[in-house]
Every structure is written in C-alpha cells, then in structure tokens.
Amino acid sequence: MSRLPHPCDNRTDGSERSIPVTEDELERALRETFARRVAAPQPLAVDPAGVAIRRANRTVRTRALAGLALAAVATVVVTTGMAQLRDEPGHQGSPTVVLGDPQGSPSPLPNPSAPAPTSGPVRAELDLIIGSWIHTSGGERRELVGVGPVERAQRVPDYGGWLITSAPTVAGRTLWWVPPNGSSPQVLLAGADAIAVATDGRQVAWRDGPDILAAGLVGGQLVAPARTAAPDGAAPVGFAGDAVLVRQPGQAGFIAWRRSVGSLPAGADQSVLNVYGVLPDGRVVAQVSAGSPRRPCLALLDPAHGLAPVRTGCGTELGTDGRGGVSPDGRWLLLNGTKKDALLVDLGALGPDVSARPAGPKVTDVVAWTPTGTALHVDGAGRLVRVRAEQVLAGERPTSSPVAGVAPGERPVVVADIDR
C-alpha cells in the first residue's frame, strides 16, 4: 500500500518541473552581474585628486595676493625715492628698481673709459692721479671709484695694476690695489698707522697698533706676513732687499729689520737722519749727521751690517726734511737744499765733498724717476716739475708747468714706475 503525500512535506521522489540551465548560461549570468557592479562606482570617503586641486588653487590665490601687495609696496618706494632724488641738486636720471631676485642682474661696474672731468689733455712721462682719475702716460684714463685722497702711488711690475696709498685720516691709512683689467679697486690694508711699499711693488710693510708687519705681494694678495713688536713711534719707511727700513721714534735713527731674525735689532744708528732710496747693489742712500762740527751729510749705508756707512760726503747745504728720491740706475739723487731750490747730486762721484747743482723748485711730495733720467715731482703750487739730469748739468734751471684738469685745492700725484 502506498503512502499519500502530505501538503507540507517537501520530500518528493523527484522534481515536479524541469529548469534546464547550461554551464554557458550560468557563466554569462555571472559576467553580467560583475559588469553591473563595476559600472556603478561607489563613493570614496576621501578624494585625493580633489584635495590636491583645491590646495593648488588656494596656493595660486595666495601668491597672487602677495604679488599684488609687493607691487604696491614697490610702487610706493619708487615714488618716494624719485621724489627724494628730485630734491637733490645736481642729480640726473632716475633709479632702477628690480622686482625679484637681484642676483640675476649684477650691478654695473664703473666704466674705465668714461670721460674724465678735465679741461684738456693730460700727458706726462709717468702716470698722474688727478682727483679720482688715473691718467696714464699712454693717454688712457681710469676712474678710482671709492678711493679717497691719494698720498702716493706706484705701478705693479709686469702690468699688474697700481698700488695706491691713501692720505692719512682719523681711521689711519688705506692701501688699495687697482687691478689692470678694469675691476674696482680692492682694499689690501685698512687702518694702518704707516705703510711702506718696496720700489719693485712686491713687498709691503705697515704699522698696526704695537707691531710692525711685512708681507709679500702676489696677484693682489698679501702673503707670508711676519710681525714684530716695535716701540711707540717707530714706522717702516722702505725696503733694502728683504730688509725693512724702520725709522725709530724721534731722533733715534734707523734700523734694518730682517724678518728671518724675528724681533727688531737693538742699537739703532742715531746718526742716520733720513733715507732717500736704495742703489741697485742694495746699499741705502741716506742723510747722516757727521763731520766736525756735525752737519748733514750724504752717505751710502750697508744694510747687511747694521746700516754701517760705506762712503760719506759732506760740504753742501743739504735740507733735512727728508724729501727726495734716487734714480733707478742709482746715478742721481734729487733732494731739497736749505734754500728755495732742489739739488741734483751725482752719486757716482760721491766723495768727501758733495757736488750738487741747483735743480729747480723744491720738492714738496714724492719724487718719481723715469728710466731716461728725468725726475718728476709737484711743487708747492701744485705744478709739475721735470728735472732732466743732462739739462741741469748744462746749467739749465728746471721750471714747473700747470697740469690740466686740476681742481682748486687739489694736487696731482706722480705715479712711480720702474717697470718700463
């Protein structure tokens, strides 16, 4: 007997209807389901791209506002500056304001070929400094930007520019190096009490506080400096080879300081009154107190033996102000006499009696010689004096001539040069 099915019983012997599903249809259905899910994007909690874009927009707006503010400030500055410059008498032109990085636009260097304020050509056998300009013997002009009043100057050998010593100020003296390539002058020393430069331009000595220092000069740089303590009032005045000639305080004479020794030697020769220069063989041309009664005489001193006199000549009325100079060949000495004239002395004939000839107006500053035997200096009126040895020997008296372009109150400075 068979069992009748109950309506709530799901147990059957087989399927009551047929639902055929192939494997391909099932695979296609799954693919459609996945495709619909991918096509419907889900919202992200954080949008990185949107955040980056919003930040960039804020940065652009901030920089734009800052640029406008900077331009406004610059406009006010330029307007104020132009108003102030217009109030200054003699000023021409308007300032240039650069917005941005000023390092990309270097400031212009002074133009060495700019016209100098002169009323005519300035030519001499040696270079001249007139005001803030160097006038070379070749006719060129060079402006000394930033250099104040000049006391003395000389060329550096091998066309290495110029060395310029400033006039004394309350802050001391300054030594400038003017490069030959048109660059601005450079400070080598500042605030020195005294400065002495070797005639060959390769050594410098100076007084700095309680010490005297000396160094070589190479390529516009001071090298291998040496230092020694010195008494108050002692000052370097020149060189004899590698030795520094040092004037002792008051009337205490001179000494020769050799840097290899270290300290200053003791026992200066108090009979040495002035030093005028050095001969090619290294002997020092000086003025000494000698004779009986004692009077100013000329002497050749040996720096290797404590400035001991090698030869001495007296008999001429020699001035004692120490102004004068020796020619590069060691033949001539131009110095002041006791009267209104300068004197020319033949050092080759120096003997017990000095033979000197009148040589024009007195020397008031440095003496610079040319290789041809002509001495140039400036007299008390600021006029240029040329002393030619052969003319003096022939009995001619040198005269002075005005220098074009010298302003009232200025004095030209003759530039020494032995490298010609």
C-alpha positions in Angstrom: 0.0 0.0 0.0 1.4 3.3 -0.9 1.9 6.4 1.2 -0.1 9.6 0.2 2.0 12.8 0.1 1.2 15.5 2.8 0.9 19.1 1.6 3.6 20.3 4.0 6.0 17.6 3.2 8.7 18.7 0.8 10.2 15.3 0.4 9.3 14.0 -3.0 10.7 11.4 -5.2 11.7 13.8 -7.9 11.4 17.3 -9.5 7.8 18.2 -10.4 9.1 20.6 -13.2 12.2 20.8 -15.3 14.5 24.0 -15.2 17.4 23.3 -17.5 20.5 25.7 -17.0 23.5 25.1 -19.1 27.1 25.9 -18.0 27.4 28.6 -20.6 24.3 30.4 -19.4 25.5 30.3 -15.8 28.8 31.8 -16.8 27.2 34.6 -18.8 24.9 35.5 -15.9 27.9 35.8 -13.5 29.7 38.0 -16.0 26.7 40.3 -16.3 26.4 40.6 -12.6 30.0 41.5 -12.1 29.9 44.0 -15.0 26.9 45.8 -13.4 28.7 46.1 -10.1 31.9 47.6 -11.8 29.9 50.1 -13.8 28.2 51.5 -10.7 31.1 53.5 -8.9 31.0 53.6 -5.2 31.6 56.9 -3.4 35.1 57.3 -1.8 35.4 58.5 1.8 38.5 60.7 0.7 39.2 62.2 -2.8 43.0 62.7 -3.1 42.8 64.4 -6.5 40.2 66.8 -5.4 42.2 67.7 -2.3 45.3 68.4 -4.3 43.5 70.6 -6.8 41.8 72.6 -4.0 45.2 73.1 -2.3 46.8 74.2 -5.6 44.1 76.7 -6.2 44.5 78.2 -2.7 48.3 78.5 -3.2 47.8 80.3 -6.5 45.3 82.7 -5.0 47.7 83.4 -2.0 50.7 84.1 -4.3 48.7 86.4 -6.5 47.6 88.4 -3.5 51.2 88.5 -2.2 52.5 89.7 -5.6 49.9 92.4 -5.7 50.9 93.6 -2.2 54.6 93.5 -3.1 54.0 95.5 -6.3 52.0 98.1 -4.3 54.9 98.5 -1.8 57.4 98.8 -4.5 55.4 101.4 -6.2 55.3 103.5 -3.0 59.1 103.0 -2.5 59.9 104.1 -6.1 57.6 107.1 -5.9 59.1 108.2 -2.6 62.7 107.6 -3.8 62.1 109.5 -7.0 60.6 112.4 -5.0 63.7 112.5 -2.8 66.1 112.3 -5.7 64.4 115.1 -7.4 65.0 117.2 -4.3 68.8 116.6 -4.5 70.6 119.3 -6.5 72.7 118.1 -9.5 71.2 114.6 -9.6 70.1 113.4 -13.1 68.3 110.3 -14.1 66.0 108.0 -12.1 66.7 104.9 -10.0 66.2 101.4 -11.3 64.1 99.1 -9.1 64.3 95.3 -9.8 61.4 93.2 -8.5 62.5 89.6 -8.0 65.9 88.0 -7.5 68.5 90.8 -7.8 71.3 88.2 -8.1 70.4 87.6 -11.7 71.2 91.2 -12.6 74.7 92.2 -11.2 75.3 95.8 -10.6 77.3 97.5 -13.4 81.0 98.0 -12.9 82.4 101.5 -13.4 83.3 102.3 -16.9 87.1 102.9 -17.2 86.6 104.7 -20.5 84.1 107.2 -19.2 85.1 110.8 -19.8 87.1 112.4 -17.0 86.3 116.0 -15.9 89.3 117.6 -17.5 89.7 120.8 -19.4 92.4 119.4 -21.8 94.8 116.5 -22.5 96.9 115.3 -19.6 100.1 113.7 -20.7 103.4 113.1 -18.8 106.3 110.7 -18.9 104.7 108.9 -16.0 101.1 108.2 -14.9 99.4 111.0 -12.9 96.5 110.8 -10.5 94.2 113.9 -10.7 91.3 113.9 -8.3 89.7 110.5 -8.7 91.2 109.6 -12.0 94.4 107.9 -13.2 95.8 109.5 -16.4 98.3 107.1 -17.9 101.4 108.2 -19.8 99.8 106.4 -22.8 96.8 108.7 -22.8 94.3 106.4 -21.2 92.0 107.3 -18.2 90.8 105.1 -15.3 88.4 106.2 -12.6 89.3 105.3 -9.0 85.8 104.5 -7.7 85.6 104.7 -3.9 89.3 105.8 -3.4 89.7 109.0 -1.4 92.6 111.4 -1.4 95.8 109.8 -2.5 99.2 110.4 -0.9 101.4 108.2 -3.2 101.0 105.6 -5.9 103.1 103.2 -8.0 102.7 100.7 -10.7 102.9 97.0 -10.0 105.5 95.2 -12.1 104.6 93.2 -15.2 101.5 95.4 -15.9 99.9 94.2 -12.6 97.9 97.3 -11.9 98.6 100.0 -9.4 99.2 100.3 -5.6 97.7 103.4 -4.0 98.3 104.7 -0.5 95.7 107.0 0.9 96.3 110.2 2.7 96.2 109.8 6.5 92.8 110.0 8.1 91.5 109.7 11.7 91.0 106.0 10.9 94.5 105.5 9.6 95.8 104.8 6.1 94.5 102.5 3.4 96.4 100.6 0.8 94.5 99.9 -2.4 95.2 97.6 -5.3 93.8 98.7 -8.6 93.6 95.6 -11.0 94.7 96.2 -14.6 91.5 94.6 -16.0 89.2 97.4 -15.2 87.8 95.9 -12.0 87.0 98.1 -9.0 89.9 99.0 -6.6 90.4 96.5 -3.8 91.5 97.2 -0.2 94.7 95.4 0.9 95.2 97.2 4.2 92.9 99.5 6.2 93.5 101.4 9.4 97.3 101.2 9.3 99.4 103.9 11.1 102.1 103.8 8.4 102.5 102.0 5.1 105.7 101.4 3.0 105.8 99.7 -0.3 109.0 98.4 -1.9 110.1 100.1 -5.1 109.6 96.9 -7.1 106.0 96.6 -5.8 106.5 93.1 -4.4 106.7 93.8 -0.6 104.6 95.8 1.8 105.3 96.8 5.4 103.0 98.6 7.8 102.4 99.7 11.4 99.4 98.1 13.1 99.0 99.1 16.8 102.0 97.9 18.8 103.5 95.9 15.9 105.2 96.3 12.6 104.3 93.8 9.9 105.7 92.9 6.5 104.4 90.6 3.7 104.9 89.8 0.1 102.5 91.0 -2.5 101.5 88.5 -5.2 98.5 88.9 -7.5 96.8 91.5 -5.3 97.2 89.3 -2.2 99.4 89.8 0.9 101.3 86.5 1.5 103.6 85.2 4.2 103.2 88.1 6.7 105.7 88.5 9.5 105.2 90.5 12.7 107.4 92.0 15.4 106.8 94.3 18.3 108.0 97.9 17.9 108.4 100.9 20.2 105.8 103.7 20.1 106.5 106.0 17.1 108.6 103.5 15.1 107.4 103.2 11.5 108.5 101.4 8.3 109.8 103.7 5.5 111.0 101.4 2.8 113.0 98.3 1.9 116.6 97.3 1.2 116.3 93.9 -0.4 114.3 91.8 2.0 115.1 94.0 5.0 112.5 96.6 6.2 113.9 100.0 6.9 112.4 101.3 10.2 112.5 104.8 11.5 112.9 104.9 15.2 111.0 107.3 17.4 112.1 110.9 17.4 115.8 111.3 16.6 116.7 107.7 17.5 117.8 106.8 13.9 117.1 103.9 11.7 117.4 100.1 11.8 117.1 97.3 9.2 114.7 94.6 10.3 115.2 91.2 8.7 112.1 89.1 9.1 114.0 85.9 9.3 115.6 87.1 12.5 112.3 87.8 14.2 112.5 90.9 16.5 113.8 94.3 15.7 117.6 94.6 16.3 118.8 96.6 19.2 121.1 99.6 18.9 119.9 101.8 16.1 122.4 104.1 14.5 121.2 107.5 15.7 123.4 109.4 13.2 121.1 108.4 10.3 118.6 111.2 9.8 116.8 110.4 6.5 116.6 107.7 3.9 116.2 108.6 0.2 116.3 105.2 -1.5 118.4 102.2 -2.4 121.0 101.6 -5.1 120.8 98.6 -7.4 123.5 96.8 -5.3 121.4 97.1 -2.2 123.2 100.0 -0.4 121.0 102.6 1.2 121.3 106.3 0.2 120.8 108.3 3.4 121.5 111.5 5.2 123.6 111.3 8.3 125.0 113.6 10.8 128.8 113.6 10.5 131.9 115.8 10.5 133.2 118.3 13.0 131.2 120.2 13.7 128.5 117.8 12.9 126.3 118.7 10.0 124.0 116.9 7.5 126.0 114.8 5.0 125.2 112.1 2.4 126.2 108.5 3.0 125.9 105.0 1.5 124.9 102.5 4.1 125.3 98.7 4.2 122.0 97.1 5.4 123.8 93.8 5.9 126.0 95.3 8.7 123.6 97.4 10.7 123.4 100.3 8.2 127.1 101.0 8.7 128.4 103.8 6.4 130.4 102.7 3.4 131.0 106.2 1.9 130.2 109.7 3.2 130.3 113.1 1.6 129.7 116.5 3.2 130.1 120.1 2.3 126.8 121.0 0.7 123.9 122.9 2.2 121.5 119.9 2.4 118.0 120.3 3.6 116.8 118.0 6.4 113.2 117.5 5.6 113.9 114.0 4.0 112.2 114.7 0.7 114.0 113.3 -2.3 114.5 110.2 -4.4 117.1 108.1 -6.1 117.1 107.3 -9.8 116.5 103.6 -10.7 120.1 103.3 -12.1 121.5 104.7 -8.8 123.3 107.5 -10.5 121.3 110.6 -9.4 119.7 111.9 -6.2 117.3 114.7 -6.2 116.7 116.3 -2.8 115.9 119.6 -1.2 118.6 122.1 -0.2 118.4 124.6 2.6 117.4 127.4 0.2 114.5 127.6 -2.2 116.0 125.2 -4.8 116.1 121.5 -5.0 119.6 119.9 -5.6 120.8 117.3 -8.0 123.6 115.1 -6.7 125.8 112.7 -8.8 126.1 109.7 -6.5 128.7 108.1 -8.8 131.0 111.0 -7.8 130.2 111.0 -4.1 133.3 111.7 -2.2 134.5 113.7 0.8 132.9 116.8 -0.8 129.4 116.5 -2.3 129.0 118.2 -5.7 125.4 119.3 -6.2 123.7 121.6 -8.7 120.5 123.7 -8.3 117.6 121.8 -9.9 114.5 124.0 -9.8 111.7 124.3 -7.4 111.7 122.5 -4.1 110.3 119.0 -3.7 107.0 119.0 -1.7 106.0 115.4 -2.2 107.4 112.2 -3.7 110.0 112.1 -6.5 109.4 109.7 -9.3 112.1 108.9 -11.9 111.9 107.7 -15.5 114.4 105.3 -16.9 115.8 108.1 -19.1 117.0 110.1 -16.2 114.1 112.5 -15.7 112.7 113.2 -12.2 109.1 114.3 -11.9 107.6 115.9 -8.8 105.0 118.5 -7.8 105.9 121.9 -6.3 104.2 123.9 -3.7 101.8 125.5 -6.2 100.6 122.1 -7.5 102.5 122.4 -10.8 104.5 119.6 -12.4 108.3 119.9 -12.3 110.5 118.0 -14.8 114.2 117.7 -13.8 116.3 116.3 -16.7 119.8 115.5 -15.5 121.6 116.4 -18.7 119.9 119.8 -18.8 120.8 120.5 -15.2 124.4 119.6 -15.9 124.3 122.0 -18.8 123.4 124.8 -16.5 119.6 125.0 -17.2 117.2 125.5 -14.3 114.1 123.3 -14.4 110.8 125.1 -14.3 107.3 124.0 -13.4 104.2 123.8 -15.6 100.5 123.6 -14.8 98.6 120.3 -15.1 95.2 120.5 -17.0 92.2 119.3 -15.1 93.4 120.0 -11.5 90.6 121.5 -9.5 91.2 124.2 -6.9 92.6 122.7 -3.7 93.7 119.5 -5.5 97.2 118.4 -6.1 98.3 115.9 -8.8 100.2 112.8 -7.7 103.0 111.4 -9.8 102.9 107.6 -10.0 106.2 105.9 -9.6 107.1 103.2 -12.2 110.4 101.4 -12.6 109.0 98.6 -14.7 109.4 100.4 -18.0 
